[in-house]
Amino acid sequence: MNEVVGRDDLLLLVLDTLRYDVAAELAAAGRLPNLARHLPGGAWEERHAPGSFTYASHQAMFAGFLPTPAAPGPHPRLFAARFAGSETTEAGTFVFDTPDLVSGLAAAGYHTVCVGGVGFFNKRGALGGVLPGLFQESHWEPEFGVASATSFEAQVARAERSVAELPEERRLFLFLNVSALHQPNWFHLPGATPEAGDTRATHRAALEYVDRHIGRLLDAMRSRRRCFAIVCSDHGTAYGEDGYTGHRLGHETVWTVPYAHFFLEPLEPSR
C-alpha cells in the first residue's frame, strides 16, 4: 500500500448490511455480472466484520481495521495507525500518524469525499455528523437513505459530480456507504409488500439492484487514473435464523461478510 497511496485514487465502497452468503450465492449464480467481473477469481472473500452494526464497524474501518479474513491469523493489514506492538502492521502497510485513515490520507495529499447512506451519515444530529465529519467533503440527501428505492442511483450521481469537480492532479479518496441493502429493502423485489416485510429474497434483490448501477461508479473512479478499490460489507443481518432478526447481535449471519479489493485500470481515452 505504500506504493499505491500517493499514486492511485482510492475507493472504499461499503455495502451496508450485506450478508456473505447472499453475496456469494449471487456471484456464483452469475447474477452480479458487473461486480463479479472485478472480484478476484469472480468470487467474494469470506471475512469477519470488525463490528456488528454500522457505527462500530465504520469507526474500526476508519482506524484501519478492515474486515478480517475468516481464518487463523495474524493477517497483515493494508492500513494501520502507528502504535507500538501492532502484530498486523508489516512493511507494505500504509501507516498513518493521525487518529484515523481519512485524515491520514488527507495528510498524504488526498481529497477525501464521503457519500453517505444510512442514518449514521445523515448529519441531522450530533451522532449523524461524526463519521462524515472525518472527511473534507461530505454529502447526504434523503434520496441517499434507506427509505429510497433509488438510493444507489442518487449516490452514484453525486459521486460522479465529486469526481468531475476535482482537479485532475489531485488524488481522491472516495468513501460511499450503500444504503440499499439495509432495511427496508422489500421494495427492490417486484411483488413484495411492506406488510410481508424484508426477507432474504428482498436482500438478494437489493444487491442485484446495486449491481445494475455499479458500473457507472467504477467507471467514474477510473476516469482519471488507476484506482485501488475496496468493496465490502460492514456487517450482515439476520432474517429469522435461530430466532434472530436484524443486527447489533452476535450471530454468524451478522459477523460474516463479503470482501474484495482490486485495481480499476484507467479508462482508455475516447477517440
ZILINBEL-V96816 format. One record per pair of residues at least 12 apart in sequence whose C-alpha atoms are under 8 Angstrom apart, sorted by the first residue. I is the first residue (numbers start at 0). J is the second residue. Records with the same first field share a line. If there is no record, write none. Layout:
I: J / J
//
This chain:
0: 77 / 78 / 91 / 92 / 93
1: 91 / 92 / 93
3: 227
4: 93 / 104 / 107
5: 107 / 108 / 109 / 170
6: 170
7: 170 / 224 / 225 / 226 / 227
8: 170 / 171 / 172 / 220 / 224 / 225 / 226 / 227
9: 171 / 172 / 173 / 226 / 227 / 228
10: 172 / 173 / 174 / 175 / 220 / 226 / 227 / 228 / 229
11: 172 / 173 / 174 / 175 / 228 / 229 / 230
12: 174 / 175 / 176 / 177 / 228 / 229 / 230 / 231
13: 174 / 175 / 176 / 177 / 230 / 231 / 232 / 233
14: 176 / 177 / 178 / 179 / 180 / 230 / 231 / 232 / 233
15: 53 / 117 / 176 / 177 / 178 / 179 / 180 / 181 / 232 / 233 / 234 / 235
16: 53 / 180 / 181 / 232 / 233 / 234 / 235 / 236
17: 180 / 181 / 202 / 206 / 232 / 233 / 234 / 235 / 236 / 256 / 257
18: 232 / 234 / 235 / 236 / 252 / 253 / 255 / 256 / 257
19: 45 / 235 / 252 / 255 / 256 / 257
21: 199 / 202 / 203
22: 43 / 203 / 206 / 257
23: 42 / 43 / 257
25: 203
26: 41 / 42 / 43
27: 41 / 42
30: 207
31: 207 / 210
32: 210
33: 210 / 211 / 213 / 214
34: 210 / 213 / 214
37: 261
38: 259 / 260 / 261
39: 259 / 260 / 261
43: 257 / 258 / 259
44: 68 / 257 / 258 / 259
45: 68 / 69 / 255 / 256 / 257 / 258
46: 66 / 67 / 68 / 69 / 255 / 256 / 257 / 258
47: 66 / 67 / 68 / 69 / 254 / 255 / 256
48: 65 / 66 / 67 / 232 / 233 / 234 / 253 / 254 / 255 / 256
49: 64 / 65 / 66 / 67 / 233 / 254
50: 233 / 234 / 254
51: 233 / 234 / 235 / 246 / 247 / 248 / 249 / 253 / 254
52: 233 / 234 / 246 / 247
53: 119 / 233 / 234
54: 119
56: 233 / 234
57: 130 / 233
58: 130
61: 99 / 100 / 101
62: 79 / 80 / 98 / 99 / 100
63: 76 / 77 / 78 / 79 / 80 / 99 / 100
64: 76 / 78 / 79
66: 231 / 233 / 256 / 258
73: 86 / 87
74: 87
75: 87 / 88 / 89 / 92
76: 88 / 89 / 92
77: 91 / 92 / 93
78: 92 / 93 / 94 / 95 / 100
79: 92 / 93 / 94 / 95 / 100
80: 94 / 95 / 96 / 97 / 98 / 99 / 100
81: 94 / 95 / 96
101: 133 / 134
102: 133 / 134
104: 172
108: 169 / 170
109: 169 / 170 / 171 / 172
110: 135 / 136 / 169 / 170 / 171 / 172
111: 134 / 135 / 136 / 171 / 172 / 173 / 174
112: 134 / 135 / 136 / 137 / 161 / 171 / 172 / 173 / 174
113: 131 / 134 / 136 / 137 / 138 / 173 / 174 / 175
114: 137 / 138 / 139 / 154 / 157 / 158 / 173 / 174 / 175 / 176
115: 131 / 137 / 138 / 139 / 143 / 154 / 175 / 176 / 177
116: 139 / 143 / 144 / 145 / 150 / 154 / 175 / 176 / 177 / 178
117: 143 / 144 / 145 / 176 / 177 / 178 / 181
118: 144
120: 139
121: 139 / 140
122: 139
138: 157
143: 178
144: 178 / 179
145: 178 / 179 / 181 / 182 / 183 / 184
146: 183
147: 179
148: 179 / 184 / 186 / 187
150: 177 / 178 / 179
151: 177 / 178 / 179 / 209 / 212
152: 212
154: 175 / 177
155: 212 / 213 / 215 / 216
158: 173 / 216 / 219
159: 216 / 219
162: 219 / 220
167: 223
179: 205 / 206 / 209
180: 202 / 205 / 206
182: 197
183: 196 / 197
184: 197 / 201 / 202 / 205
185: 197 / 198 / 201 / 202
186: 201
187: 201 / 204 / 205 / 208
188: 200 / 201 / 204 / 205
197: 238
198: 238
199: 238
217: 263
218: 266
220: 263
221: 263 / 264 / 265 / 266
222: 265 / 266
223: 265 / 266
224: 264 / 265 / 266
225: 262 / 263 / 264 / 265
226: 262 / 263 / 264 / 265
227: 260 / 261 / 262 / 263
228: 260 / 261 / 262 / 263
229: 258 / 259 / 260 / 261
230: 258 / 259 / 260
231: 256 / 257 / 258 / 259
232: 256 / 257 / 258
233: 256
234: 246 / 253 / 254 / 255 / 256
235: 252 / 253 / 254 / 255 / 256
236: 252 / 253
237: 250 / 252 / 253
//
